[in-house]
Amino acid sequence: MKVNSVVLTLALGCISALATQAALAANVKVTSLGGQEGDFCPQDRALIFEDPNGTRILYDVGRTVAGASDPRLGKIDVILVSHMHGDHLGNAHNKAPNSGSCAQPDVSVSSLPNSNTVDIALAKKAKIVTGSEMPPFFANRLKANGGDPKDSILSRFGGSVKLGGVVIATVPAFHSNGLDPDYIGGELGKSMQEAGIAGYVGEATGYVLTFSNGLVVYLSGDTGITAEQDTVVHGYYRAKLAVMNMGDGFTTGPKEAAYVINDLVRPNEVIASHANEVGTVGGKLRPGSKTEAFVKAVKVPVRVPLSGKTMEFSSEGQCVAGC
């Protein structure tokens, strides 16, 4: 009996080791839901991250996801919102996938007062994870539309939550974060518009995601250069892949964003984001663009998120398919 017990223990140990090895060998899939198939356009924000275990996370819905019925969405388990500006929260959205042009998308469908984010969360029964003081807004919107307010989940800086096997933490992002009075409505919203003020929802955030295969991803949100990109994102979380805003004016420009990647976060690869320009034409970098300048300035491989294209990343943040 003792011999059989030892054999059984060894067998279970081997099975467990093989399962762990298989999980670590699996890849995280990243798909852009942009304005025009095969290109990187001014309004593109939305990315879907799919964990090897099937958990699907939608990051910064924005305006290019054509509402909850967009066929590109599929199953969505979690939605992340970096901050409450319309191009991230979704005050309007595309009439249909690929409507309009890259430079001038048709975002004629209003998502007020709920937002594209809330509408998708309700339809997909997805959790909304945010930091700062943003969760109460989403909880109230979900409740007002027959959803569960508990599906609005807080992950404040310094802690984390685990959903579907993915650990979600928020990190600082230096950017404005007012809630447009159009989301508030009524006499209060009207008075706020007349006064030229926005609702207080706390600071903007970035995210660090740790997937079941061990991959750690930094999502910058809209931010300038911060010390935490070195001390927290690199020093503590050791992010291997970054999604970096580089559109200039409203956020970091290509030179500043390149400094963040080269000297602060130091990932193995980076996905460009928030270009605020036509970044590609026919899937190729547009000469003289900020996107091109960013690609040239960064020392690690830069992946340009072409809409509809799925890239796969290893646990070390290296693109191994769809690159």
C-alpha positions in Angstrom: 0.0 0.0 0.0 2.8 2.3 0.8 4.4 1.8 -2.6 1.1 2.4 -4.3 0.7 5.6 -2.4 4.1 6.8 -3.4 3.4 6.0 -7.1 0.0 7.8 -6.9 1.7 10.9 -5.3 4.3 10.9 -8.0 1.7 10.6 -10.8 -0.4 13.4 -9.4 2.7 15.6 -9.1 3.6 14.9 -12.7 0.0 15.7 -13.9 0.1 19.0 -11.9 3.5 19.9 -13.3 2.4 19.2 -16.8 -0.8 21.3 -16.3 1.3 24.2 -15.0 3.8 23.9 -17.9 0.9 23.9 -20.4 -0.6 27.0 -18.8 2.7 28.8 -18.9 3.2 27.8 -22.5 -0.2 29.2 -23.6 -0.5 32.7 -25.1 -2.6 35.8 -24.4 -4.5 37.0 -27.4 -4.9 40.7 -28.1 -7.4 42.0 -30.7 -8.0 45.6 -31.7 -11.6 46.7 -32.3 -10.8 49.9 -34.2 -12.5 52.1 -36.7 -11.4 50.5 -40.0 -10.4 46.9 -40.6 -6.7 46.4 -41.0 -5.7 50.0 -40.0 -4.8 52.1 -36.9 -7.1 55.1 -36.8 -7.5 58.3 -34.7 -10.3 57.0 -32.5 -8.9 53.5 -31.9 -8.8 52.7 -28.2 -10.6 49.3 -27.7 -8.5 46.2 -27.2 -9.7 42.7 -26.2 -7.4 40.6 -24.1 -8.1 36.9 -24.0 -6.5 34.8 -21.3 -5.5 31.2 -22.2 -8.3 30.1 -19.9 -10.9 31.9 -22.1 -11.5 35.0 -19.9 -12.0 38.0 -22.2 -11.3 41.5 -21.0 -12.3 44.6 -23.0 -10.2 47.7 -22.4 -11.4 51.2 -23.0 -14.5 50.6 -25.2 -14.4 54.1 -26.7 -16.3 55.0 -29.9 -15.1 52.4 -32.4 -17.0 49.4 -30.9 -20.4 49.6 -32.6 -22.5 49.2 -29.5 -23.4 46.0 -27.7 -24.4 44.3 -30.9 -21.0 44.7 -32.6 -20.4 41.1 -33.9 -16.6 41.5 -33.2 -17.2 41.5 -29.4 -18.2 37.9 -28.7 -18.1 36.9 -25.1 -17.0 39.7 -22.7 -16.3 38.9 -19.1 -14.7 42.1 -17.8 -14.6 45.7 -19.0 -11.8 48.1 -17.9 -12.1 51.9 -18.1 -9.0 54.1 -17.6 -11.0 57.3 -17.3 -14.3 59.0 -18.1 -13.6 60.9 -21.3 -16.0 60.2 -24.2 -13.3 58.7 -26.4 -12.7 56.0 -23.7 -16.0 55.6 -21.9 -17.9 55.9 -25.1 -20.3 58.9 -25.3 -21.1 57.8 -28.9 -20.2 54.9 -31.2 -19.8 53.7 -34.7 -23.0 53.2 -36.7 -21.6 49.8 -37.7 -18.1 48.3 -37.8 -16.0 50.1 -40.4 -18.5 52.9 -41.0 -17.2 56.1 -42.3 -13.5 56.3 -42.9 -10.3 56.0 -40.9 -9.9 59.8 -40.7 -13.6 60.5 -40.3 -15.5 57.5 -38.7 -19.2 57.6 -38.5 -19.8 57.8 -34.7 -23.3 59.2 -35.1 -25.0 56.9 -32.6 -25.3 58.5 -29.1 -24.6 56.4 -26.1 -25.8 59.0 -23.6 -26.6 59.0 -20.7 -25.4 55.4 -20.1 -22.2 55.2 -22.2 -21.1 52.6 -24.7 -19.3 50.9 -21.7 -22.5 50.4 -19.6 -24.6 49.3 -22.6 -22.1 46.6 -23.5 -21.7 45.5 -19.8 -25.5 45.1 -19.5 -25.8 43.1 -22.8 -22.8 40.9 -22.0 -23.4 40.6 -18.3 -19.8 41.7 -17.8 -18.1 43.1 -14.7 -16.8 46.7 -14.9 -13.6 47.2 -13.1 -12.3 50.7 -12.3 -10.2 52.5 -9.7 -10.4 55.9 -8.0 -13.9 57.2 -7.4 -15.4 55.8 -10.6 -17.2 52.6 -9.5 -20.3 54.4 -8.0 -21.2 55.9 -11.3 -21.2 52.5 -13.0 -23.0 50.9 -10.2 -25.8 53.4 -10.4 -26.0 53.2 -14.2 -26.2 49.4 -14.0 -28.9 49.5 -11.4 -31.0 52.1 -13.2 -31.0 49.8 -16.3 -31.9 46.5 -14.5 -28.3 45.3 -14.0 -26.6 44.3 -10.8 -24.7 47.3 -9.2 -22.3 44.7 -7.6 -21.0 44.2 -11.2 -19.2 47.5 -10.8 -16.0 46.5 -9.0 -13.3 48.7 -7.3 -9.6 48.0 -7.8 -7.9 50.9 -6.1 -4.2 51.7 -6.3 -2.2 49.4 -4.0 -4.5 46.5 -4.2 -6.0 44.1 -6.8 -8.9 42.0 -7.7 -8.9 38.5 -9.4 -11.6 37.8 -12.0 -11.6 34.7 -14.2 -8.0 33.9 -13.2 -6.7 37.3 -14.2 -5.3 39.6 -11.5 -6.3 43.3 -12.1 -4.5 46.2 -10.4 -4.7 49.9 -11.0 -1.7 52.2 -11.2 -1.5 56.0 -11.4 -2.1 57.9 -14.6 -1.7 61.7 -14.7 -4.6 63.0 -16.8 -7.9 64.9 -16.3 -10.9 62.8 -15.4 -14.1 64.8 -15.3 -17.5 63.3 -15.9 -19.3 65.2 -18.7 -22.6 66.7 -17.5 -24.3 64.9 -20.4 -24.0 61.7 -18.5 -25.7 63.3 -15.5 -28.6 65.0 -17.2 -31.5 66.8 -15.6 -31.3 70.2 -13.9 -28.0 69.3 -12.2 -26.4 68.4 -15.5 -27.8 71.5 -17.1 -26.5 73.7 -14.3 -23.0 72.1 -14.5 -22.9 72.7 -18.2 -23.8 76.3 -17.7 -21.1 76.6 -15.1 -18.5 74.8 -17.3 -17.7 72.2 -14.7 -17.6 68.4 -14.8 -18.4 65.7 -12.2 -15.8 64.6 -9.8 -14.9 60.9 -10.2 -11.3 60.9 -8.8 -8.1 60.4 -10.6 -7.6 58.7 -13.9 -5.9 55.3 -13.8 -3.8 52.8 -15.7 -3.8 49.0 -15.2 -1.5 46.1 -14.7 -2.9 42.7 -15.6 -1.4 39.4 -14.6 -2.7 36.6 -16.8 -2.8 32.9 -16.0 0.2 32.1 -18.2 2.3 34.6 -16.1 2.2 37.4 -18.6 2.2 40.9 -16.9 0.8 43.7 -19.1 0.8 47.5 -18.4 -2.1 49.5 -19.8 -1.1 53.1 -19.6 -4.5 54.8 -20.0 -4.0 58.4 -20.9 -1.0 59.6 -18.9 2.1 61.7 -19.0 5.5 60.5 -17.7 5.2 59.4 -14.0 7.8 58.1 -11.5 5.5 55.2 -10.8 6.2 53.8 -14.3 9.6 53.0 -13.0 9.1 52.3 -9.4 5.7 50.5 -9.5 5.1 49.2 -13.1 8.7 48.1 -13.7 10.1 47.8 -10.2 7.2 45.9 -8.5 5.1 44.4 -11.2 7.8 43.7 -13.8 5.6 44.2 -16.8 6.7 42.4 -19.9 4.3 43.9 -22.3 2.9 47.5 -22.4 0.1 49.3 -24.2 1.3 52.9 -24.4 -0.6 56.1 -25.4 1.5 58.3 -27.7 -0.8 60.8 -29.4 0.6 64.0 -28.0 -1.3 67.1 -27.0 -3.8 65.3 -24.7 -1.3 62.6 -23.6 2.3 61.7 -24.0 3.8 62.4 -27.4 5.9 59.9 -29.3 9.2 61.1 -27.8 7.9 61.1 -24.3 6.1 57.7 -24.7 9.4 56.3 -26.1 11.2 57.5 -23.0 8.6 55.7 -20.8 9.1 52.5 -22.7 12.9 52.7 -23.1 13.9 54.0 -19.7 11.0 53.5 -17.2 8.8 50.5 -17.9 11.3 48.6 -20.0 9.0 45.9 -21.3 10.0 43.3 -23.9 7.5 44.7 -26.4 4.9 47.5 -26.6 1.6 48.0 -28.4 1.0 51.5 -29.6 -2.2 53.2 -28.6 -4.2 56.4 -28.8 -2.5 57.9 -31.8 -5.1 60.6 -32.5 -4.2 60.4 -36.1 -4.3 58.1 -39.2 -1.4 55.9 -38.1 -1.5 53.5 -41.0 -2.7 53.4 -44.6 -3.5 50.0 -46.0 -2.0 48.5 -42.8 1.4 50.2 -43.4 2.9 53.0 -41.3 2.0 56.4 -42.6 5.2 58.3 -43.4 5.8 61.3 -41.2 3.2 60.2 -38.7 3.5 60.2 -34.9 3.1 56.5 -35.0 6.1 56.1 -37.2 8.1 58.4 -34.9 7.2 56.3 -31.9 8.2 53.1 -33.7 11.5 54.5 -34.7 12.3 55.9 -31.2 11.5 52.8 -29.2 14.3 50.2 -28.6 12.0 47.1 -28.3 9.6 45.8 -30.9 6.5 48.0 -31.4 3.3 46.3 -32.4 0.8 48.5 -34.2 -2.8 47.3 -33.4 -4.5 47.0 -36.7 -8.3 46.7 -36.3 -9.6 43.1 -36.4 -6.1 41.6 -36.2 -5.3 39.2 -33.4 -1.8 39.0 -31.9 -0.6 36.4 -29.5 1.9 37.0 -26.7 3.9 34.6 -24.6 4.4 34.8 -20.9 7.5 37.0 -21.6 5.5 39.5 -23.6 6.9 38.5 -27.0 4.6 38.4 -30.0 4.6 34.8 -31.3 1.6 34.9 -33.8 -0.2 37.6 -35.8 2.7 39.9 -35.4 
